[in-house]
């Protein structure tokens, strides 16, 4: 048996062993229409919950970029008969943590609490109130709006923020993914805008609830009914359509910073795309594997152009970006960009070597259990599966699919998803 076949067999064996330890995900629909994903885990007396809504920034109304983020920020700053101080103090007394985040696709509200009913029940009451009866108090709205405006204005002075905004705008012109909150768009927001956004996008119909912890299936079903029955009956509507691929271009923006910030990329892959695994494996060799990646070796180790250089794929509901990023001295920026393009061109032409492929698979398969070694990490993965509608065996087969990738698969996937004729380059601070 050849070395490559033997290694592939060992990878599949390891992947099978990892899959045996993957959690069992149970799935059903609540009466409200919300999708529920549950993992029963009695390793710790902890309950982790996350509910995701199609309420990310890509759903911002036209001309009102920033609506999604500000709506989410105010959810737990006054709800029902609780003001923000009472919400915070009650959670502190219970030792529970209410949190969440927003991105382009989704807005999330999460809760971590002890499973003991004396703690769990009042913590769930608070979460239920926040989800079902946010008040968006006028004085809190004005305060948070002012904070957001100040943060946006400050971000406009930082080269990394300028580069990031320019990059997304260049990759997604005319598409919601490319829309950026500005001081002007946030200044135009009213409380009514937030309330309308909440009623439409925080609806049970589009919600996905992930539950991980020491509960029975019956307890999880009751919890799901309790939390989602108070949600609005709105309809978020269809998601944004596919973005058009940009034409290759270079955006240069002046900035007095000592370091030049460089971003290169294009829209590439959506969640659940079959190309994801070849892209993931190949990118480990290109720029995702830290010090062993080609970009790091060529840009940093051999030439000293940058302390760090990276590449990654960010799958989203619609094709998310492939991105290469680095910072370098202004005097070296042109040379550094040239080397990055040479490395990428060589990788697109030849793909990884068999040795590089094996190293990438070994690292990705071997490190996968660390992505599931806590309730919180497990919840994060289950939430992604639920929100994006991935197969329930996604975690079970994750390592197996990595182990099955070949050099030919990597080359074909990169050829489909990373085309030189569509790459956008953003340089901030270059001479």
HELIX and SHEET records of a PDB file:
HELIX    1   1 UNK A    3  UNK A   20  1                                  18    
HELIX    2   2 UNK A   57  UNK A   59  5                                   3    
HELIX    3   3 UNK A   67  UNK A   74  1                                   8    
HELIX    4   4 UNK A   84  UNK A   94  1                                  11    
HELIX    5   5 UNK A  117  UNK A  132  1                                  16    
HELIX    6   6 UNK A  138  UNK A  155  1                                  18    
HELIX    7   7 UNK A  159  UNK A  171  1                                  13    
HELIX    8   8 UNK A  176  UNK A  178  5                                   3    
HELIX    9   9 UNK A  183  UNK A  187  1                                   5    
HELIX   10  10 UNK A  191  UNK A  201  1                                  11    
HELIX   11  11 UNK A  204  UNK A  206  5                                   3    
HELIX   12  12 UNK A  217  UNK A  228  1                                  12    
HELIX   13  13 UNK A  275  UNK A  283  1                                   9    
HELIX   14  14 UNK A  284  UNK A  288  3                                   5    
HELIX   15  15 UNK A  290  UNK A  292  5                                   3    
HELIX   16  16 UNK A  294  UNK A  295  1                                   2    
HELIX   17  17 UNK A  296  UNK A  301  3                                   6    
HELIX   18  18 UNK A  330  UNK A  332  5                                   3    
HELIX   19  19 UNK A  333  UNK A  350  1                                  18    
HELIX   20  20 UNK A  354  UNK A  367  1                                  14    
HELIX   21  21 UNK A  368  UNK A  372  5                                   5    
HELIX   22  22 UNK A  375  UNK A  388  1                                  14    
HELIX   23  23 UNK A  394  UNK A  403  1                                  10    
HELIX   24  24 UNK A  407  UNK A  417  1                                  11    
HELIX   25  25 UNK A  420  UNK A  422  5                                   3    
SHEET    1   A 6 UNK A  26  UNK A  29  0                                        
SHEET    2   A 6 UNK A  35  UNK A  40 -1                                        
SHEET    3   A 6 UNK A 208  UNK A 213  1                                        
SHEET    4   A 6 UNK A  46  UNK A  53 -1                                        
SHEET    5   A 6 UNK A 107  UNK A 114 -1                                        
SHEET    6   A 6 UNK A  97  UNK A 102 -1                                        
SHEET    1   B 2 UNK A  78  UNK A  79  0                                        
SHEET    2   B 2 UNK A  82  UNK A  83 -1                                        
SHEET    1   C 5 UNK A 249  UNK A 253  0                                        
SHEET    2   C 5 UNK A 424  UNK A 428  1                                        
SHEET    3   C 5 UNK A 259  UNK A 269 -1                                        
SHEET    4   C 5 UNK A 320  UNK A 329 -1                                        
SHEET    5   C 5 UNK A 309  UNK A 313 -1                                        
END                                                                             
